[in-house]
Amino acid sequence: MKLHEVQSGEERAILVTVDTDGTGEHSLDELERLADTAGALVVHRIIQRRQTFDSATYIGRGKAEEIQHVAKELDADLIIFDDELSAAQIRNLEDITDIRVIDRTALILDIFAKRANSKEGKLQVELAQLRYRLPRLTGMGLTLSRLGGGIGTRGPGETKLETDRRHIRQRIFEIEKELEDVKMRRDSLRERRRKIGYPTVALVGYTNAGKSTLMNLLTDSNVLVEDKLFATLDPTSRKIILGNGQEIILIDTVGFINKLPHDLVKAFKSTLEEVVFADLLLHVVDSSSPYFMEQMTIVEEVLHSMEVNKPIITVYNKIDRLENTAFLPRIKPYTFISATKGIGIDELLKTIEDNLPETTYKVKFLIPYEDIKIVSALHDEGNVLYEDYGEEIVELGVEVDEIAYMRYKKYAVEVKKTD
């Protein structure tokens, strides 16, 4: 294919960023990956170095006029800006360039609209889109006049964009109510898991760090894996058994990214609560990325904003691409793996074992006399609170740890978590 030769359905995009702190090149690299994930062909990149953003056009009128000439020369369909723009900035830029303008937030929302498969995921994306678009209705001139016309305009909420604010607010209210019902069901499922006694371990990390590949390896499942950003939106949970016999629930979650839209975090609250309520987090890091430290910081900042205060294991992934690991921070606990090559997995599982918070249970066991040896075992492995010998069974009240509870849970009739 010739340079800039567009495939069917592809949009020709120009990327623009304002570099105020020397990170513009890296940020634009990531924006290009986002554009590629959304299905755009990037035909030109523009970095403008300046102290502050222009309040009217983000880049200044002169630069906007320059972009207009470049866009015409390259037959571009779309200009994507690397920061969130106001309604006025979008309108002013479209007036000057006469080309559809979207920002990083709209691009990410568009990708989420393409990726959402479950009813919950589609509702969450629609809610985020409506919250983003509502204050911009008066400023998105060319965008609104081209409904369904490409990146940044599609998704569950696209047919509602020309309705008035009252109808959009009503739709937001309806979605919030539906998601509240979903949250209640998720809370109920989480409570059932807690009562059964399964600890939960959540995979978190920057998008495309390899979480889903690791999930598939550990659970022998088939979560979608692509070399694209945000391949996983809907949380996936699977049960695995550790080397000591303990069963845990492993949860794959949506990846984070720099400048993650606030409306998206807010809309995905019920999904992200899987991270908030997990017993342990695995922070999966793409150790082969030259920007892995910045990516780690962004993940930590998002977790802090969610008020997550859980034990974390740093999992340095993709070490097969490194000549050595000496430069990687040794902040314990940590482990080195390659999810694609299967390197370091036994050590990772042992690290999970060693770092799961200790959980104890008060359990009422009913032991039939043919299994009387279990009574002796519970005396050895737990703290027996009472013991009652009946005609056919022995009833015991015992404080036990996670492993002992899981070993003898088929005899349990009442369970209470005590940590």
N, C-alpha and C positions, 0 to 999 in steps of 0.2 A: 504494500500500500504506500502510495506517495505521501510525503510529509504533508500533514494537515488535510489529507483526503478523508472526508467524513463518511462514516458508515450510515446505513439507513437508520433513521431515528435519533442519530447523535446530534447534539447541539455543539456549536463551535463557541468556546468560552474564552474570555480574557479574564485573568486573575489579577486583582489589585490589592495591595496592602500598603499601609503607612507604617514605616519602621521608626519607632521613637526610642528604641532601646537596643538596637543591634541584633534583634532576633527575627527580623523580617524574612530572611531567606528560609530559615527553618519553618517558620509559620506558613510561608507560601508553599513549601514542599508538602506540608500536611494538607493544606487547602487543595493542592493539586490531586492528592490521593482521594480526598473527599469528592472532588469533581469527577474523578475517574469512576469511583464507586457509584455515583449518581448517573453515570452514563454520558458525561460530557467529554468532548475532545478539546483539550487546552491548546489554543493556538498562539497564546502570548501571555507573558507574565510581566507585571509592572510593580516595582518597589519604589515608593517615594519616601525619602528620608526627610523628616521634619520633626520639630519639637512637639507639636500638638496637632490634634485633628482639627480640620476646618469645620466649624459648626454648621455651615450651610451645605457643603458638598463633600465633607470628609477629607478630600484631597486638594481642594482649591479649584476655582473656576478654570484657571489656565491649564492645569493638569487634566481636568475633565474634558476640555476642548481637544487637548492632545490625544486623549484616549478615543474621542469620537472619530478622529482621522484614522487612527490605527485600526479601530473596529471596522470602519468602512473598507479600508484597504485589505483586511484579512477576512472580510465577509463574516464577521462574528455575529452570533445570534443573541449573545448573553454576556453580561459583565458580572462577575462574582467578586464581591468585596469581602475582605478577611475579618471584618469586625461587624458587629450588629449596628445597623443604620436606623436612623429615625425615619418616620414617614416623610418629613420635609426633605431630608437628605436624599431619599429614594426618588421623590418627585423632582427635585432639582437636577439630580444626575440624569434622570431619564429625559428631562426637558433639554438638557445640553447635548447628550449623546444620541438621543432618539433610538435607544436600544434598551431592551429589558434589563433591569438591574435587580439583583438579589444579594443578600448578605450571607455570611457564614451560618447564621442561625437558620435561615430559610433553607439553606443547602442541607444542613444536618437533619432538619425536620423532613425534608423531602426523602432523604435516605431512609429515615425511620418509617415513612409512609410506604416505601417500597418493601421494607423488610418485615413489617408487622404481619403476623399470620393469625394469631389468636384473637378472639373477640376482645379480650382485655387489652392486648397490645394495640389494636386498631383504635379502641376508645381512647387510650392514653395519648396516642399520636394525634388524634383529632382534637383532643382537648388542648394539647400544647400548640397545635397550629392555630386554633381559634383564639387562644390567649395572645399569641404572637401577632395575629393579623388584625384583631379588633382595633387597637389604637392606630393601626396603619391604613385603615380602609380609605381614608381621604387622600393618602399620599402615594398609593400604589397604582398610579394611573395606567401605565402600559401593562403591568402585571395583571391587573384586574380586567383589562380589556382583552386579554388573551387566555381566558380560562381553559385549563387543560392543555395550554400551549407549551408545556415543557417543565424543566427542573424548577422547583420552588412553587409550582402551582398545583401539583397533583396531590392525591391523598384523599382520605375519607372526608375531609371537610371542604373539598374544592367546590362542590355544587352550592355551598351556602355562602360563598364569599360576597355575593352581590345583595344579600339580604341586609336589612337594616340592623343597627346595633341591638335593638330590642330582641330581635329573633336570634341573633348570635348569642346574646347573653342568656336567653332561654335555653338554647342548645347546650351552652356551657353548664348551666344548672342541671340539665337532664343527664349529661355525661358524668358530672361529679356525683350525682345520686347513684347512677349505675356502678361507678367505680367504688363507691362506698359499700355497695352490696358485695362487690368482688372482694373488697378488703375484709369484710366480715367472714366470707367463706375462706379466704386465705388465713385469717386469724384462727378460724376453727380448725383448719387443717394443721396449722402450726401447733395448736394446743394438743391435738391428737398425737402428733409426733412426740411432743414433750411428755405426754402421759405414758406413751409406749416406752419412752426412755432413750430414743435415738438422739445422740448429739448431732448437731448440724455444722457442717464446714462449708463456707462459701468461698468460691473463687472470685477474686476481684482483680482489677488491673486495667491498664491502658488498653484501648481497643487494639485488636490484632496482636496481643502479646502471646497468644497461644493457649488461652483458657479452655476453649472448646476442644482443642486437640488433646489437652491434658485430661479433660473430662472423659473423652472417648476412650483414652488409654486406661484410665483407672476403673472405668465402669463397663467397659466393653459395649459401649452404646454408639449411636450414630448421630450425635448432634452435628448440625451443619458446620462444616469447616471450609472457609474460603479465605484467600489472601486479599480480602476486602475489609474495609472498616465497617464495624457494627454488623458482623455476620450473625451475631446472636442478640436478639431483643428479649424474647420471652424466657424467663428463668426456667431452667431444666433441673430436675432433682433425680438422683439415683442413689440406691443403697449400695454400700461397699462394706467389706469385712476386713478389718485390720489384722495384722499378724497375731495379735493377742486374742483374737476372737471377737473383739468389740465391733459392733455394727454401727455405722454412721451414715448420715444422709449428706451427700455431696451436692452442692447447688452451684450451677453455672449462672452467671449474671451478665448484664449488659456492660460493655466496656466503657470506660471514661475517656474523655478527650479534653484537650485544652479549649477553653472558652465554651464549655458545655452549657447549652442554653438553660437558663434558670427555669423557664416554663417547662422544659423537658424533665428536669429533676423533680419539679413539683408534680407534674402529671404522672410520673412513674413512681410516686411515693410508695404505693402498696407493693410494687415489685421490689424496690430498693430496700424495703423493710426486711426482706430476706437476709440482707447484709446486717441490718441493725440488730436482728434477733438471733443471728448465728452464734454458735459457741466459740468458733475459731475461724479466722480468715486466712486464706492463702493468697498473698499478694503476688500474682504472677507478673514477672518483669521480662521484657524482651532485652536480654543482656547484650544482644548483638547490635542494638540501635545506638547510634552515636549520641542520641538524646535521652538515654535511659534514665539519667538522673533527673532531668526536667520532668519526664513522664512519671517517675516515682513521686516526685513532689506534688504533681497535679492530682494523682490518685489520693495521696495523703490529705491534701486540702479538701477534696470532695468528701472524703470520709469524715474529716473534722467538721465540715459544714453540716453533715448529717448527724453529728453528735455520736458517732460510732466510737465506742471505747471497748474494744475486744482484743484479745491476744492475736497477734499477727505473725505468720511465718512468711518471710520473704523467699520466694521461689524464683531463682534466677534461671530462666528458660533459655533455650537455643544456645547452650554452651558449646554445642558441636560446631558452631560457626566461629568460635574464638580460639586463638592460639594459646592464650592463658587467661586465668580468671583473677590475677593478682590485683587488678584495678577495681574489682567489685567490692563495695563496702561490706565489711563483716559485722553487720548489726544482728546479733543473735535474737531469736533463732533464724537460721537461713539454711538453704540447701541449693545445690546446683543440679539442674536436670536438662535433658533434651526430650521434650514430649514426642517429637517426631522419630527420634532414634531409640527411645526407651531407656535413656541413660539416667541413672540416679533415682529411679522410681522407688526401689526398696528403701533407700535412705530417706526419701520424702515421706513414705508411709510410716517409717519409724519415728520421724520427727513429728508427724501428726499425732501419733500415739503419745509421745512424751509431752506434748504441749496442750492436749485437750484438758480443759478445766476439770478437776476432779468433781464428780457428782455422786452424791449419796442418796439413797432412797430408804424410806420406811415402807416395808412390804409385809403383807400378810400372806404367808404361804400355807397351802393345804397339801400335805404330803401323805400319799397312801402308804400303807405299811409295806407293800411290796417294794417300795423305793425308800425304805427307812434309812438307808445309807446317806440320803440327801440331808437328813436331819443333822447327822454328824458333820457333814461337809459345811452346812450353814453355821454350825457352832465354830468351825475352824476359820471360816472366811468372813463372818459377820459378827455383829453384836446382837445376840438374842435378847429381846426385850421381855418376851413371855413365851410359854410353851404349854400346850394343852393337848393331852393324849385322849382322843375319843375312841369310839368303838372301831371305826374304819380308817380314820385319818388322824394325823398329827397336825395341829394348827400352831404355827409359830409367827410371832411378830419379830422381824429382824431388821436391823440397819445394815445395809450392804452397799458396796461400791458399784460402779457401773458394770464392771466385768462380771462380778458375781450375780448381779441382777439379771444380766443378759443370759448368763449360763443356766439359771434356774427359773427363768420367767414363765415357763409353761405351768409352773405350780403356783404362780402368783395370782391372787384374786383381788387384792387392793394394793395400789401403789401411790406413794406420795413422794415427790421430789423434795429434798430437804436443803439444798444449797441455796 
